[in-house]
Amino acid sequence: MDARFQPGTNVLVTAPSLSSEKRTTCHDLLDAGPAGSLDVLRVTYSGRPAELVAEWRERHGSLPGRMGIVVVGDQAGMASDGETDLPESVFVTTANPNDITGLGMRLNNYLSDRESDRQLVACFDSLTELLQFADIQSAFKFLHMFAGQLREVDAVGHFHIDPAAHDRQTLSRLKPLFDDAVDCT
């Protein structure tokens, strides 16, 4: 993991949505120590829990001590189809993309249940998709709250955004929420 990103840091990752650089940077930022000592939180609008777990295993070997996956979107399709075969250390929940308050509550619940002896790393994939369902003002308030919660628990959080999908004003409005940035464009 990049030494610049100490616990309590939130990072904005700018990369094309389907790029290999995005995926590599994501895993690099999640790799904050031995897998057993990590608590990994993944918020995804398009990933399937079984695929995220398989991807983690392929990249890191063993699973983290705890992994939470919040699937934002089609709850019926994404939270089923073999997801019941996930290990006990993987917690999956769903959120309606049109209910930013409900998403915030699920994230707050996960953070409240964490064990403080594990390093929390979080991935929010993606701000581009969040902004398809929420206006910039609502998204900003939500992200300000969530980034603050991550700082409070000394997490290393990163948030993906596809810069080609947004105007400069939107990107400029969001950048102050983050402590640092990684540009993969």
C-alpha positions as CSV (number, residue, x, y, z in Angstrom):
1,M,0.0,0.0,0.0
2,D,1.2,3.5,-0.7
3,A,2.7,4.9,2.4
4,R,1.1,8.3,1.8
5,F,-2.3,6.9,2.8
6,Q,-2.2,6.5,6.5
7,P,-5.2,5.5,8.6
8,G,-7.8,8.3,8.6
9,T,-7.3,9.1,4.9
10,N,-9.9,9.3,2.2
11,V,-8.6,9.1,-1.4
12,L,-10.4,10.1,-4.6
13,V,-9.4,7.7,-7.4
14,T,-10.0,9.1,-10.9
15,A,-10.0,6.4,-13.6
16,P,-12.2,5.2,-16.5
17,S,-14.9,2.9,-15.1
18,L,-13.7,-0.3,-16.8
19,S,-10.0,0.3,-16.8
20,S,-7.5,-2.2,-15.5
21,E,-5.7,0.7,-13.7
22,K,-8.8,1.3,-11.7
23,R,-9.0,-2.3,-10.5
24,T,-5.2,-2.5,-9.8
25,T,-5.3,0.8,-7.8
26,C,-8.4,-0.4,-5.9
27,H,-6.7,-3.6,-4.7
28,D,-3.4,-1.7,-3.9
29,L,-5.4,0.6,-1.6
30,L,-7.3,-2.3,0.0
31,D,-3.9,-4.1,0.7
32,A,-3.2,-2.4,4.0
33,G,-1.7,-5.4,5.8
34,P,-2.0,-9.1,6.4
35,A,-5.5,-10.2,5.3
36,G,-6.5,-11.6,8.7
37,S,-5.9,-8.1,10.3
38,L,-8.2,-6.3,7.8
39,D,-11.8,-5.3,7.8
40,V,-12.7,-4.6,4.2
41,L,-15.9,-2.7,3.3
42,R,-16.9,-2.6,-0.3
43,V,-19.8,-0.5,-1.6
44,T,-20.7,-1.5,-5.2
45,Y,-23.2,-0.4,-7.7
46,S,-22.2,-3.1,-10.2
47,G,-20.2,-5.8,-8.6
48,R,-21.6,-9.1,-7.4
49,P,-20.6,-10.3,-3.9
50,A,-19.3,-13.7,-5.1
51,E,-17.2,-12.0,-7.8
52,L,-15.7,-9.5,-5.3
53,V,-14.8,-12.4,-2.9
54,A,-13.3,-14.4,-5.7
55,E,-11.3,-11.4,-6.9
56,W,-10.0,-10.8,-3.4
57,R,-8.9,-14.4,-3.0
58,E,-7.2,-14.3,-6.4
59,R,-5.3,-11.2,-5.6
60,H,-4.6,-11.7,-1.8
61,G,-4.9,-15.4,-1.1
62,S,-6.9,-15.6,2.1
63,L,-9.9,-13.5,2.9
64,P,-9.7,-10.6,5.3
65,G,-10.7,-11.1,8.9
66,R,-14.0,-9.4,8.0
67,M,-15.6,-8.2,4.7
68,G,-18.7,-6.3,4.2
69,I,-20.3,-5.8,0.8
70,V,-23.1,-3.3,0.3
71,V,-24.8,-3.9,-3.1
72,V,-26.5,-0.7,-4.3
73,G,-29.0,-1.6,-7.0
74,D,-30.9,-4.6,-8.1
75,Q,-31.3,-6.4,-4.8
76,A,-33.1,-9.4,-6.2
77,G,-30.5,-10.1,-8.9
78,M,-27.3,-9.1,-7.2
79,A,-27.7,-10.5,-3.8
80,S,-28.8,-13.9,-4.9
81,D,-27.5,-16.5,-7.3
82,G,-25.0,-18.4,-5.2
83,E,-24.4,-15.6,-2.7
84,T,-25.5,-17.9,0.1
85,D,-22.3,-19.9,-0.3
86,L,-20.2,-17.0,0.9
87,P,-17.9,-17.5,3.9
88,E,-19.2,-16.5,7.4
89,S,-16.7,-13.6,7.5
90,V,-18.4,-12.0,4.5
91,F,-21.5,-9.9,5.3
92,V,-23.7,-8.8,2.4
93,T,-26.5,-6.2,2.5
94,T,-28.4,-4.3,-0.1
95,A,-29.4,-0.7,-0.6
96,N,-31.8,1.1,-2.9
97,P,-29.9,3.5,-5.2
98,N,-32.7,6.0,-4.8
99,D,-32.4,6.0,-1.0
100,I,-29.2,7.7,0.0
101,T,-30.3,7.9,3.6
102,G,-30.9,4.1,3.7
103,L,-27.4,3.6,2.2
104,G,-25.9,5.8,4.9
105,M,-27.7,3.8,7.6
106,R,-26.3,0.5,6.3
107,L,-22.8,1.9,6.2
108,N,-23.2,3.4,9.7
109,N,-24.4,0.0,10.9
110,Y,-21.4,-1.8,9.5
111,L,-19.0,0.8,11.0
112,S,-20.8,0.5,14.4
113,D,-20.3,-3.3,14.4
114,R,-16.6,-3.3,13.6
115,E,-13.9,-4.6,15.8
116,S,-11.3,-2.0,16.5
117,D,-8.4,-4.4,16.4
118,R,-8.7,-4.7,12.6
119,Q,-7.6,-2.0,10.1
120,L,-10.6,-0.9,8.2
121,V,-10.2,-0.2,4.5
122,A,-13.1,0.9,2.4
123,C,-13.9,1.1,-1.3
124,F,-16.8,3.1,-2.7
125,D,-17.4,2.1,-6.3
126,S,-18.5,4.5,-7.6
127,L,-19.3,8.2,-7.2
128,T,-20.2,8.2,-10.9
129,E,-23.0,5.8,-10.3
130,L,-24.0,7.5,-7.1
131,L,-24.5,10.8,-9.0
132,Q,-26.8,9.0,-11.4
133,F,-29.3,8.6,-8.6
134,A,-28.6,11.7,-6.4
135,D,-28.1,15.4,-7.1
136,I,-24.7,16.9,-6.3
137,Q,-25.8,18.6,-3.2
138,S,-27.3,15.4,-1.7
139,A,-24.3,13.4,-2.7
140,F,-21.9,16.0,-1.2
141,K,-23.7,15.8,2.1
142,F,-23.8,12.0,2.1
143,L,-20.1,11.8,1.2
144,H,-19.1,14.4,3.8
145,M,-20.8,12.4,6.5
146,F,-19.4,9.0,5.3
147,A,-15.8,10.3,4.8
148,G,-16.0,11.8,8.3
149,Q,-17.1,8.5,9.7
150,L,-14.2,6.7,8.0
151,R,-11.7,9.3,9.4
152,E,-13.2,8.8,12.9
153,V,-12.4,5.1,12.8
154,D,-9.0,5.6,11.2
155,A,-10.0,3.8,8.0
156,V,-8.3,4.2,4.7
157,G,-11.1,4.9,2.3
158,H,-11.1,5.3,-1.4
159,F,-13.8,6.5,-3.8
160,H,-13.8,5.8,-7.5
161,I,-15.0,8.3,-10.1
162,D,-14.8,8.3,-13.9
163,P,-13.7,11.9,-14.8
164,A,-15.0,11.5,-18.4
165,A,-18.5,11.2,-17.1
166,H,-18.6,14.5,-15.2
167,D,-18.0,18.2,-15.9
168,R,-15.2,20.1,-14.2
169,Q,-17.6,21.8,-11.8
170,T,-18.8,18.5,-10.4
171,L,-15.3,17.2,-9.9
172,S,-14.2,20.5,-8.3
173,R,-17.1,20.4,-6.0
174,L,-16.3,16.8,-4.8
175,K,-12.5,17.1,-4.5
176,P,-12.5,19.0,-1.1
177,L,-14.1,16.0,0.5
178,F,-10.9,13.9,0.1
179,D,-7.5,14.1,1.7
180,D,-5.6,12.9,-1.4
181,A,-6.1,11.8,-5.0
182,V,-4.8,9.1,-7.4
183,D,-5.2,9.9,-11.1
184,C,-5.3,6.8,-13.3
185,T,-6.4,8.6,-16.5
